[in-house]
Amino acid sequence: HAQGIAAAARMHGIPAAIIMPSDAPDAKVAGTKGLGGEVVLYDRASEDRDAIGARLAAERGLTLIKPFDEPEVIAGQGTCGLEIAEQAAEAGVSKADVIVCCGGGGLTSGIALALEAGAPGLRVRPAEPEGFDDVKRSLAAGEIARNAQLSGSICDAIVTPQPGELTFPIMRRLCGPGLAVSEEEALKAMQLAFRHLEVVAEPGGAVALAAALFHRDEIDGDAVVCTISGGNVDPEMFKRALDLPL
């Protein structure tokens, strides 16, 4: 989202200020700055991202584009669901669990809406890191639940306080039960994605693959689709993943 907004702003010749947690990987910060975006860092645990965004928008006359609770963002994320539906049809798969790396639910709800229209036999399952599984708990309770902690996970890209007001009703209507994986499972999934698929994934972008690999008993059927939704990983974290014994 950060780099996409920065790139779009540069294409249109307008400024972009990107609010990013201070624990974001250096690769993500550098990539956003390299596309011309101004990076405004904040502390997840003690500061309110939405409040900072509202203040900057008012002070500078900017338009705030939220990373998940925004109709256009949800629709844009849904194009991934269109691709999944098309590729599943080509592979002859009409029924499967589609596991999606989930933070606030923009990608998850967008994919779920697209599959509802184009491949109703494919069911979305949100995947999150253990201890930050607010969507899983919210789906189980039938109402929005917050995370007790707001920082401290290596899966920084998908750590949010709670599901979105727009995204949660969509997920509650269309998604199956959530899945939660450990940090070690996410790191092992990163290693396997690199060794077998030549794909570089960040921890938060590998949780869906980790769920498919290490939580098979929680998944129905034989066909599984998973997203790998980010490759912003610093060398030290990637080495940590590669050094893990499998």
C-alpha positions as CSV (number, residue, x, y, z in Angstrom):
1,H,0.0,0.0,0.0
2,A,2.8,2.4,1.0
3,Q,4.8,1.9,-2.2
4,G,1.7,1.9,-4.4
5,I,0.5,5.2,-3.0
6,A,3.9,6.7,-3.5
7,A,4.2,5.4,-7.0
8,A,0.7,6.7,-8.0
9,A,1.4,10.1,-6.5
10,R,4.6,10.4,-8.4
11,M,2.8,9.5,-11.6
12,H,0.4,12.3,-11.0
13,G,3.0,14.8,-9.9
14,I,1.5,15.3,-6.4
15,P,3.0,14.8,-2.9
16,A,2.4,11.8,-0.8
17,A,3.1,11.4,2.9
18,I,3.1,7.7,4.0
19,I,2.4,6.9,7.7
20,M,4.5,3.9,8.6
21,P,5.2,2.1,11.9
22,S,8.7,2.6,13.2
23,D,9.3,-1.2,13.2
24,A,8.8,-1.5,9.5
25,P,11.7,-3.2,7.6
26,D,14.3,-0.8,6.2
27,A,13.6,-2.3,2.8
28,K,10.0,-1.1,3.0
29,V,11.0,2.4,4.1
30,A,13.7,2.7,1.5
31,G,11.4,1.5,-1.3
32,T,8.7,4.0,-0.4
33,K,11.2,6.9,-0.2
34,G,12.7,5.7,-3.5
35,L,9.3,6.2,-5.2
36,G,9.2,9.8,-3.9
37,G,7.0,9.3,-0.8
38,E,7.7,11.1,2.4
39,V,7.7,8.6,5.2
40,V,6.2,9.6,8.6
41,L,7.1,7.1,11.2
42,Y,5.0,6.4,14.3
43,D,5.1,4.1,17.3
44,R,2.4,1.3,17.0
45,A,2.1,0.8,20.8
46,S,1.7,4.5,21.9
47,E,0.4,6.4,18.8
48,D,-2.8,6.3,16.8
49,R,-2.2,6.0,13.1
50,D,-5.6,7.2,12.1
51,A,-5.3,10.3,14.3
52,I,-2.0,11.1,12.7
53,G,-3.4,10.6,9.2
54,A,-6.4,12.9,10.0
55,R,-4.1,15.6,11.4
56,L,-1.8,15.5,8.4
57,A,-4.7,15.6,6.0
58,A,-6.2,18.6,7.7
59,E,-2.9,20.5,8.0
60,R,-1.7,19.9,4.5
61,G,-5.0,19.7,2.6
62,L,-4.3,16.0,1.6
63,T,-6.7,13.1,1.0
64,L,-6.3,10.3,3.4
65,I,-6.2,6.8,1.8
66,K,-6.5,4.1,4.4
67,P,-4.7,0.8,3.8
68,F,-7.7,-1.5,4.2
69,D,-10.9,0.3,5.3
70,E,-11.4,2.1,2.0
71,P,-13.9,0.9,-0.7
72,E,-11.5,1.6,-3.6
73,V,-8.7,-0.2,-1.9
74,I,-10.9,-3.2,-1.2
75,A,-12.0,-3.2,-4.9
76,G,-8.4,-2.9,-6.1
77,Q,-7.3,-5.8,-3.8
78,G,-10.2,-7.8,-5.3
79,T,-8.4,-8.0,-8.6
80,C,-6.2,-10.7,-7.0
81,G,-9.4,-12.7,-6.4
82,L,-10.3,-12.3,-10.1
83,E,-6.9,-13.8,-11.0
84,I,-7.4,-16.7,-8.5
85,A,-10.8,-17.5,-10.0
86,E,-9.4,-17.5,-13.5
87,Q,-6.4,-19.6,-12.6
88,A,-8.5,-22.1,-10.5
89,A,-10.8,-22.6,-13.5
90,E,-7.9,-23.2,-15.8
91,A,-6.6,-25.9,-13.3
92,G,-10.1,-27.5,-13.0
93,V,-10.4,-26.5,-9.3
94,S,-14.0,-25.5,-8.4
95,K,-13.8,-26.0,-4.7
96,A,-11.0,-25.0,-2.4
97,D,-9.9,-23.1,0.7
98,V,-8.2,-19.8,-0.4
99,I,-5.9,-18.8,2.5
100,V,-5.1,-15.1,2.5
101,C,-2.5,-13.1,4.6
102,C,-4.7,-10.9,6.7
103,G,-4.2,-7.6,8.6
104,G,-7.1,-5.2,8.6
105,G,-8.9,-7.3,6.0
106,G,-8.6,-5.2,2.8
107,L,-7.0,-8.0,0.7
108,T,-9.1,-10.7,2.4
109,S,-12.5,-9.0,1.8
110,G,-11.6,-7.9,-1.7
111,I,-10.7,-11.5,-2.7
112,A,-13.8,-12.8,-1.0
113,L,-16.1,-10.4,-2.9
114,A,-14.4,-11.3,-6.2
115,L,-14.7,-15.1,-5.5
116,E,-18.3,-14.7,-4.5
117,A,-19.0,-13.4,-8.0
118,G,-16.6,-15.5,-10.0
119,A,-15.9,-18.7,-8.1
120,P,-18.4,-19.3,-5.3
121,G,-16.9,-22.7,-4.6
122,L,-13.7,-21.1,-3.4
123,R,-13.9,-20.1,0.3
124,V,-11.5,-17.5,1.8
125,R,-9.7,-18.2,5.1
126,P,-7.9,-15.4,6.8
127,A,-4.4,-16.2,8.1
128,E,-2.7,-14.2,10.8
129,P,0.3,-14.5,13.3
130,E,-0.4,-16.0,16.7
131,G,-1.1,-13.3,19.3
132,F,-2.3,-10.9,16.6
133,D,-5.2,-12.9,15.3
134,D,-7.9,-10.3,15.8
135,V,-9.8,-11.3,12.6
136,K,-9.8,-15.0,13.6
137,R,-11.2,-14.1,17.0
138,S,-13.7,-11.6,15.6
139,L,-15.0,-14.2,13.2
140,A,-15.4,-16.7,16.0
141,A,-17.2,-14.2,18.2
142,G,-19.3,-12.6,15.5
143,E,-18.2,-9.1,16.5
144,I,-15.0,-7.0,16.2
145,A,-12.3,-7.9,18.7
146,R,-9.1,-6.0,19.3
147,N,-5.5,-7.3,19.7
148,A,-4.2,-6.9,23.3
149,Q,-0.8,-6.0,21.8
150,L,-0.2,-3.6,18.9
151,S,3.5,-4.4,18.3
152,G,6.1,-7.1,18.8
153,S,5.5,-9.4,15.8
154,I,8.0,-10.1,13.0
155,C,4.8,-10.1,10.8
156,D,4.7,-6.3,10.9
157,A,2.9,-5.9,7.6
158,I,-0.3,-7.5,8.8
159,V,-0.4,-6.3,12.5
160,T,-3.4,-4.1,13.0
161,P,-5.4,-3.2,16.1
162,Q,-8.6,-4.8,14.8
163,P,-10.5,-5.6,11.6
164,G,-11.9,-2.7,9.7
165,E,-15.5,-1.4,10.0
166,L,-16.0,-1.9,6.3
167,T,-14.0,-5.1,5.9
168,F,-15.3,-7.1,8.9
169,P,-18.9,-7.4,7.8
170,I,-17.7,-8.7,4.4
171,M,-15.4,-11.2,6.0
172,R,-18.1,-12.3,8.5
173,R,-20.5,-13.0,5.6
174,L,-18.1,-14.6,3.2
175,C,-15.1,-16.1,5.0
176,G,-14.5,-19.4,6.8
177,P,-12.8,-19.7,10.1
178,G,-9.5,-17.9,10.5
179,L,-6.1,-19.5,10.9
180,A,-3.2,-18.5,13.2
181,V,0.5,-19.5,12.7
182,S,3.6,-19.1,14.9
183,E,6.5,-16.9,13.9
184,E,8.7,-20.0,13.4
185,E,6.1,-21.4,11.0
186,A,6.1,-18.2,9.1
187,L,9.9,-18.2,8.9
188,K,9.9,-21.8,7.7
189,A,7.3,-21.0,5.0
190,M,9.7,-18.2,3.9
191,Q,12.5,-20.7,3.5
192,L,10.4,-23.2,1.7
193,A,9.0,-20.6,-0.7
194,F,12.5,-19.5,-1.6
195,R,14.0,-23.0,-1.9
196,H,11.2,-24.5,-3.9
197,L,9.5,-21.6,-5.7
198,E,12.3,-19.0,-5.8
199,V,10.0,-16.5,-4.2
200,V,11.2,-14.0,-1.6
201,A,8.5,-13.4,1.0
202,E,8.4,-11.3,4.2
203,P,7.1,-12.9,7.4
204,G,3.7,-11.3,7.1
205,G,3.4,-12.3,3.5
206,A,4.2,-15.9,4.2
207,V,1.6,-16.6,6.9
208,A,-1.0,-18.1,4.4
209,L,1.6,-20.5,3.0
210,A,2.6,-21.4,6.6
211,A,-1.1,-22.1,7.4
212,A,-1.3,-24.4,4.4
213,L,1.9,-26.2,5.2
214,F,1.6,-26.6,9.0
215,H,-2.1,-26.5,9.8
216,R,-3.4,-29.1,7.3
217,D,-5.7,-30.5,9.9
218,E,-7.7,-27.2,10.0
219,I,-8.2,-27.1,6.2
220,D,-11.0,-28.9,4.4
221,G,-10.6,-30.6,1.1
222,D,-7.6,-31.4,-1.1
223,A,-7.2,-28.2,-3.1
224,V,-5.7,-25.2,-1.3
225,V,-4.8,-21.7,-2.7
226,C,-2.7,-19.3,-0.8
227,T,-1.5,-15.8,-1.3
228,I,2.1,-14.6,-0.8
229,S,1.5,-10.9,-0.3
230,G,4.8,-9.1,0.3
231,G,8.6,-9.4,-0.1
232,N,9.8,-6.4,2.0
233,V,12.3,-8.3,4.1
234,D,15.7,-7.2,5.5
235,P,18.7,-9.5,4.9
236,E,19.0,-10.3,8.6
237,M,15.4,-11.5,8.8
238,F,15.7,-13.5,5.6
239,K,18.9,-15.1,6.8
240,R,17.1,-16.0,10.0
241,A,14.5,-17.8,8.0
242,L,17.0,-19.6,5.8
243,D,19.0,-20.8,8.8
244,L,16.1,-22.6,10.5
245,P,16.2,-26.4,10.4
246,L,13.2,-27.9,8.6
